[in-house]
Structures are given as structure tokens and as C-alpha cells.
């Protein structure tokens, strides 16, 4: 259910353990929230970011590994626009905002581009990866995919 997915609890931050990181929507880690200062006030290194990137599909790191980016393509402009409230709900419930959301609902190539970045750390945090996971999972759920 939506309430279960957007849980209100505030568990401790996801941590890399045994050099392997992975989570799924049904895993409790996908519902976690993360305080960037639990990372010691430092952004993820490019090695950590690349390792986490392997756990989410279709996302790309910027050349300096400080941003996470993805473009979602849609069949029509109304579908692209209806995706925006979903992003807003995730942002509000996660208490983490995307750095940039660009919606192009034109009929020729409707798409929404997201850029994630933790400004407080001037780089990526675990929260950015959890946000990416939640957006992908919510879009799959809205599309009826399992």
C-alpha cells in the first residue's frame, strides 16, 4: 500500500556493509530515510556512488560523480505531467528534494528529467539513491508492473 511504501518512521541511515549494497522495494531499506550528516558530513566518494549506481536501473552519474540523473520517457504529454505529483509526494515524504525536475510534455518527445544532488554535502548522499529507488518503484507500481 502507499502508506507502507511511504512509511513515516525515521530509521537509521543505510550503510555500506561488506562492500555489497542492494535493496528492493519489498526490503525495509527501501523505506528508510537518511540524514546526510550521518555520513560524517561528507558526500559519497565516486567509488561508493558507482557501487550504489549498480543497484538502480537507468540512472547515470555526472562526470564528477556529484549528481544522479535520469530521463523518463512517456507516450504522451499528459502522462508526463501526471508523473510530477508522484515525484512531489516522494519528495515530501522523504524530506529530500530533487535538485532539478524538467518536464517536457510536448507531443513529439514527452519526457521528465530528474537530477538528484545533496546540496548540504555538495555531492551525493545515500538519500539521493533511496529517492531514485522510490521514484522508480512508484512509477512501476503506477504502471501496474511488479
C-alpha positions in Angstrom: 0.0 0.0 0.0 1.0 3.6 -0.4 1.2 4.2 3.3 3.5 1.2 3.7 5.7 2.4 0.8 5.9 6.0 2.1 6.4 5.0 5.7 6.5 7.7 8.3 9.1 6.0 10.6 12.6 7.5 10.6 15.1 4.6 10.9 18.9 4.9 10.8 20.7 5.6 7.6 21.6 2.9 5.1 25.2 1.9 5.4 27.5 0.0 3.1 28.3 -3.3 4.7 30.7 -5.9 3.4 31.3 -3.9 0.3 27.9 -5.0 -1.2 24.9 -2.8 -1.4 21.5 -3.8 -2.7 17.9 -3.2 -1.9 14.4 -3.9 -3.4 11.1 -2.3 -2.9 9.9 -5.0 -0.5 13.1 -4.7 1.5 12.8 -2.5 4.6 15.8 -0.5 3.4 13.8 1.0 0.5 11.6 2.8 3.0 14.5 4.3 5.0 15.3 7.9 5.3 18.8 9.1 5.6 20.3 12.1 7.3 23.3 13.3 5.2 25.2 14.2 8.4 25.1 10.5 9.5 27.7 10.1 6.7 30.0 12.4 8.7 29.1 15.5 6.7 30.9 14.2 3.5 29.5 13.3 0.1 29.8 9.8 -1.2 33.1 9.1 -3.0 32.9 8.3 -6.7 33.7 4.7 -5.9 30.8 4.4 -3.4 28.5 6.2 -5.8 29.4 3.9 -8.7 28.8 0.9 -6.5 25.4 2.2 -5.5 24.6 3.1 -9.1 24.7 -0.7 -9.9 21.7 -1.2 -7.7 19.3 1.1 -9.7 18.5 0.8 -13.4 18.7 3.6 -15.9 20.3 6.2 -13.7 23.6 7.9 -14.6 26.3 9.7 -12.7 27.5 13.1 -13.8 31.1 13.3 -14.9 32.2 14.5 -11.4 30.0 11.9 -9.6 28.2 14.7 -7.7 24.8 14.3 -9.4 22.5 11.4 -10.3 20.4 11.8 -13.4 17.6 10.0 -15.3 15.2 10.9 -18.1 11.8 9.1 -18.1 10.1 8.9 -21.5 6.3 8.8 -21.8 3.8 8.1 -24.6 2.0 11.4 -24.3 2.3 14.8 -22.6 -0.5 14.1 -20.1 1.3 11.0 -18.8 4.5 13.1 -18.3 2.6 15.8 -16.4 0.8 13.2 -14.2 4.3 11.9 -13.1 5.1 15.2 -11.4 2.7 14.8 -8.4 4.2 11.4 -7.8 7.7 13.0 -7.6 6.4 15.7 -5.3 4.8 13.1 -2.9 8.0 11.2 -2.7 10.0 14.4 -2.1 7.6 15.5 0.7 7.5 12.1 2.4 11.3 11.6 2.1 12.1 15.2 3.2 14.5 15.3 0.3 14.0 17.4 -2.9 15.5 16.7 -6.3 17.9 19.4 -7.5 16.2 19.8 -10.8 13.0 18.5 -12.4 12.5 19.3 -16.1 9.1 18.3 -17.7 8.7 18.4 -21.5 5.1 17.4 -22.2 5.3 18.1 -25.9 3.7 15.6 -28.3 6.9 14.9 -30.2 9.0 13.6 -27.3 7.3 13.8 -23.9 9.7 13.2 -21.0 10.6 14.2 -17.5 14.3 14.6 -16.4 15.4 14.3 -12.8 18.7 15.4 -11.3 19.5 14.4 -7.7 22.1 16.1 -5.5 22.5 16.8 -1.8 23.3 20.5 -1.5 24.3 20.2 2.1 27.2 17.9 1.2 27.8 19.4 -2.3 27.6 15.9 -3.7 25.6 12.6 -3.5 24.3 11.0 -0.3 22.5 7.7 0.3 19.3 9.8 0.3 19.7 10.5 -3.4 19.9 6.8 -4.2 17.0 6.0 -2.0 15.0 8.8 -3.7 15.9 7.3 -7.1 14.7 3.9 -6.0 11.4 5.2 -4.6 10.7 7.1 -7.8 11.4 4.0 -10.0 9.3 1.8 -7.7 6.4 4.2 -7.5 6.3 4.6 -11.3 6.4 0.8 -11.8 3.5 0.5 -9.2 1.5 3.2 -11.0 2.1 1.4 -14.3 1.0 -1.9 -12.8 4.4 -3.6 -13.1 5.6 -5.8 -10.3 
